[in-house]
Amino acid sequence: MEDLREGLLLGCGNPLLDISAVADEKFLQKYDLKPDNAILAEDKHMPLYEELVERYNAEYIAGGSVQNSLRVAQWILEKPNVAVFFGCVGDDKFSKILETKARSDGVNVQYQYTQEAPTGTCAVLITGTHRSLCANLAAANLFTKDHLATPDNKKLLENAEYYYISGFFLTVSPPSIMEVAHHANKHNRMFMMNLSAPFLSEFYKEPMMAALPFVDILFGNEAEAECFAQQQSWDEKDMKDIGKKMVNLPKENPNRPRIVIITQGQNPVLLIQEDSIEEFPVEKLKREEVVDTNGAGDAFVGGFLSQYVQKKPLGVCIRCGNWAARQIIQRSGCTFEGKPTFEE
């Protein structure tokens, strides 16, 4: 742990306040939502946030995919401010709740503030063991590349050795993603990205394919990988074959072959490298132990990053990812408590 310094890991994403509630099929149908999916809110979804708060006993939880991953990484590292987070929020009470929560979890949040929109929110609708996400990005949508250029933030960008960005950020600021990607590439540092949701491979294909040559580690789940393959017009249906093709997509820095990591729910995690494919089993939970799968993917990445920045072997990183996801699934939202008990 001695080389764990502040600001080692930098993430960019959408800071969102999760409004989480147990809902029913009827509610999903009313707003045209599917279980285990993630979408951006349209006009027709706007009334659902109020309704959740008024009728469904909703709770507020600090959210946003990258911010969640960094919070989980910080929890496991037990040393504050190793991770820095950039994202845009409104100047309102929600952003204060978010900042307090993220900072108390050890993340050095450096938000960009806007007067033009409220802090983004994400409805998390839990039906049984499924979750459906509907994000109203609001302020999160207004992040601009200038935020990376302020003297203090530029220092933070230059100080980091690991960069992590969610695919969700493709809908917000591709120029910021490319700025970070070029910086990482130029200084031979790790640039990591997540496919994040199936719709991104389809509707944000161009910025995604522009960023991909810079990506050293690509994360995704099977639904996201499948959609990615379809959008590339690949015939492959098997996850291992899809992962192999992802590894071999063009790469800016050929000295560092791309690594692809595909999670498959309760099936083994695939670690796909240039010359090998490894499977890491996932310890199954009893049905009654599963409280809420929201944040499982974010937690997996958080667990992975906590070990990766300590230069642990990839196998240890993935096992910690699985361990973290298992903890989060047994709680409501992407939350945790107590001392982490992960053992290599």
ZAVOVO-576483 format. One line per 8 residues: number of its first residue (from 1); their letters; for each residue x, y, z of C-alpha. Coordinates in steps of 0.2 Angstrom, whole numbers. Layout:
<atoms>
NUM	a	X/Y/Z ~ ...
</atoms>
This chain:
<atoms>
1	medlregl	0/0/0 ~ 15/12/2 ~ 14/18/-16 ~ -4/22/-14 ~ -4/41/-16 ~ -18/54/-18 ~ -25/57/-35 ~ -18/41/-43
9	llgcgnpl	-35/37/-51 ~ -45/49/-60 ~ -63/46/-66 ~ -75/56/-77 ~ -94/53/-77 ~ -111/59/-73 ~ -114/63/-55 ~ -132/58/-51
17	ldisavad	-143/56/-36 ~ -152/40/-36 ~ -170/40/-32 ~ -172/22/-28 ~ -189/13/-24 ~ -197/-4/-25 ~ -209/-3/-40 ~ -221/-15/-49
25	ekflqkyd	-223/-21/-67 ~ -237/-9/-69 ~ -226/6/-65 ~ -213/0/-77 ~ -227/-3/-91 ~ -234/15/-87 ~ -217/23/-91 ~ -212/10/-105
33	lkpdnail	-197/4/-95 ~ -189/-14/-95 ~ -181/-23/-81 ~ -162/-24/-81 ~ -161/-10/-93 ~ -153/8/-92 ~ -160/22/-103 ~ -160/41/-103
41	aedkhmpl	-176/50/-98 ~ -187/57/-112 ~ -201/69/-109 ~ -214/55/-105 ~ -203/50/-91 ~ -202/66/-82 ~ -217/64/-70 ~ -210/47/-64
49	yeelvery	-197/55/-52 ~ -211/65/-42 ~ -222/49/-42 ~ -208/39/-35 ~ -205/51/-21 ~ -223/53/-17 ~ -230/36/-19 ~ -216/23/-17
57	naeyiagg	-206/28/-2 ~ -191/31/-12 ~ -174/34/-4 ~ -159/45/-10 ~ -143/37/-13 ~ -127/45/-21 ~ -126/38/-38 ~ -119/39/-56
65	svqnslrv	-109/25/-62 ~ -91/31/-61 ~ -94/40/-45 ~ -100/23/-38 ~ -85/14/-44 ~ -73/26/-36 ~ -83/26/-20 ~ -82/7/-19
73	aqwilekp	-63/7/-23 ~ -60/20/-10 ~ -70/9/3 ~ -58/-6/-1 ~ -42/5/-1 ~ -46/13/16 ~ -35/28/11 ~ -45/44/6
81	nvavffgc	-42/54/-10 ~ -33/41/-20 ~ -48/44/-32 ~ -53/60/-40 ~ -69/63/-49 ~ -75/75/-62 ~ -93/78/-67 ~ -106/92/-68
89	vgddkfsk	-119/96/-55 ~ -132/110/-52 ~ -130/122/-38 ~ -143/115/-27 ~ -147/104/-12 ~ -145/88/-22 ~ -127/92/-27 ~ -123/95/-9
97	iletkars	-130/78/-3 ~ -120/70/-17 ~ -104/79/-13 ~ -106/76/6 ~ -109/57/2 ~ -95/55/-10 ~ -82/64/1 ~ -87/55/16
105	dgvnvqyq	-83/39/6 ~ -66/46/2 ~ -68/52/-16 ~ -60/69/-20 ~ -75/76/-30 ~ -71/91/-41 ~ -88/95/-48 ~ -91/108/-62
113	ytqeaptg	-106/118/-56 ~ -119/125/-68 ~ -133/137/-65 ~ -142/131/-80 ~ -149/115/-74 ~ -153/105/-58 ~ -142/91/-52 ~ -145/75/-62
121	tcavlitg	-156/61/-55 ~ -158/43/-59 ~ -174/33/-55 ~ -169/16/-49 ~ -184/5/-50 ~ -183/-12/-41 ~ -194/-26/-46 ~ -190/-42/-38
129	thrslcan	-171/-45/-41 ~ -171/-34/-56 ~ -168/-16/-58 ~ -172/-3/-71 ~ -163/14/-73 ~ -170/30/-80 ~ -158/44/-79 ~ -162/62/-81
137	laaanlft	-145/69/-84 ~ -150/87/-82 ~ -134/96/-76 ~ -123/81/-79 ~ -126/84/-97 ~ -117/101/-97 ~ -100/95/-92 ~ -87/104/-104
145	kdhlatpd	-69/101/-108 ~ -65/118/-100 ~ -66/110/-83 ~ -51/99/-87 ~ -41/115/-91 ~ -43/125/-75 ~ -25/125/-67 ~ -30/115/-52
153	nkkllena	-39/102/-62 ~ -25/101/-75 ~ -14/97/-61 ~ -25/83/-55 ~ -26/76/-73 ~ -7/76/-75 ~ -5/68/-58 ~ -16/53/-61
161	eyyyisgf	-9/37/-68 ~ -25/28/-71 ~ -41/35/-80 ~ -58/28/-80 ~ -73/34/-90 ~ -90/26/-92 ~ -98/24/-109 ~ -113/35/-102
169	fltvspps	-101/50/-103 ~ -101/48/-122 ~ -118/56/-122 ~ -111/71/-113 ~ -94/76/-118 ~ -84/66/-131 ~ -71/80/-132 ~ -67/78/-114
177	imevahha	-66/59/-116 ~ -54/62/-131 ~ -44/75/-121 ~ -41/62/-107 ~ -38/48/-119 ~ -24/57/-128 ~ -16/63/-112 ~ -16/45/-106
185	nkhnrmfm	-9/39/-122 ~ 4/52/-123 ~ 11/48/-106 ~ 9/29/-107 ~ -4/28/-94 ~ -19/17/-92 ~ -35/22/-100 ~ -50/12/-95
193	mnlsapfl	-68/12/-101 ~ -85/4/-99 ~ -98/-1/-112 ~ -111/4/-99 ~ -127/1/-108 ~ -133/-7/-124 ~ -140/9/-131 ~ -123/17/-132
201	sefykepm	-116/5/-144 ~ -131/8/-155 ~ -134/27/-154 ~ -117/34/-149 ~ -107/22/-160 ~ -96/36/-168 ~ -89/44/-152 ~ -87/26/-145
209	maalpfvd	-77/20/-159 ~ -66/36/-159 ~ -62/33/-141 ~ -59/14/-142 ~ -42/14/-150 ~ -36/22/-134 ~ -44/10/-122 ~ -32/-2/-113
217	ilfgneae	-45/-11/-103 ~ -63/-12/-109 ~ -77/-18/-96 ~ -94/-23/-101 ~ -108/-36/-97 ~ -115/-49/-109 ~ -130/-38/-115 ~ -118/-24/-119
225	aecfaqqq	-106/-35/-128 ~ -119/-43/-138 ~ -126/-26/-143 ~ -109/-20/-147 ~ -106/-35/-159 ~ -123/-33/-168 ~ -119/-14/-171 ~ -102/-20/-178
233	swdekdmk	-111/-32/-189 ~ -101/-46/-182 ~ -108/-64/-184 ~ -101/-70/-168 ~ -113/-75/-154 ~ -102/-83/-141 ~ -95/-71/-128 ~ -77/-77/-129
241	digkkmvn	-77/-74/-148 ~ -85/-57/-146 ~ -72/-53/-133 ~ -58/-59/-144 ~ -63/-47/-158 ~ -64/-33/-146 ~ -47/-36/-140 ~ -41/-35/-159
249	lpkenpnr	-49/-19/-164 ~ -37/-6/-169 ~ -26/1/-154 ~ -16/17/-153 ~ -3/10/-142 ~ 1/-7/-149 ~ 14/-10/-136 ~ 0/-12/-123
257	priviitq	-13/-25/-130 ~ -31/-22/-125 ~ -39/-32/-111 ~ -57/-35/-112 ~ -67/-40/-96 ~ -85/-47/-98 ~ -96/-50/-83 ~ -111/-62/-86
265	gqnpvlli	-122/-60/-70 ~ -120/-76/-60 ~ -110/-85/-74 ~ -91/-83/-74 ~ -82/-67/-78 ~ -72/-68/-94 ~ -54/-60/-94 ~ -49/-60/-113
273	qedsieef	-32/-55/-118 ~ -22/-56/-134 ~ -17/-74/-131 ~ -28/-81/-118 ~ -46/-82/-111 ~ -48/-85/-93 ~ -64/-88/-83 ~ -67/-83/-65
281	pveklkre	-82/-91/-56 ~ -95/-80/-47 ~ -100/-86/-30 ~ -119/-88/-31 ~ -130/-80/-18 ~ -146/-87/-12 ~ -161/-79/-19 ~ -166/-71/-3
289	evvdtnga	-149/-64/-1 ~ -151/-53/-17 ~ -158/-37/-11 ~ -154/-26/-26 ~ -143/-28/-42 ~ -142/-10/-45 ~ -124/-5/-44 ~ -117/-22/-46
297	gdafvggf	-107/-18/-62 ~ -101/-2/-54 ~ -95/-11/-38 ~ -86/-24/-49 ~ -76/-11/-57 ~ -73/-2/-41 ~ -66/-18/-33 ~ -56/-21/-49
305	lsqyvqkk	-48/-4/-48 ~ -44/-5/-30 ~ -32/-19/-33 ~ -27/-13/-51 ~ -20/3/-44 ~ -9/-7/-32 ~ -2/-17/-47 ~ -10/-33/-41
313	plgvcirc	-11/-47/-54 ~ -27/-47/-65 ~ -34/-62/-57 ~ -34/-54/-40 ~ -42/-38/-47 ~ -56/-48/-55 ~ -59/-58/-39 ~ -60/-42/-29
321	gnwaarqi	-72/-36/-42 ~ -83/-51/-39 ~ -81/-49/-20 ~ -87/-31/-21 ~ -102/-34/-32 ~ -107/-48/-20 ~ -107/-36/-6 ~ -117/-22/-15
329	iqrsgctf	-130/-34/-21 ~ -135/-39/-3 ~ -139/-21/1 ~ -150/-7/-6 ~ -142/4/-19 ~ -123/5/-21 ~ -120/6/-3 ~ -108/-3/9
337	egkptfee	-103/-2/28 ~ -90/-8/40 ~ -72/-13/35 ~ -69/-22/19 ~ -65/-40/21 ~ -58/-45/4 ~ -43/-57/5 ~ -32/-61/-10
</atoms>
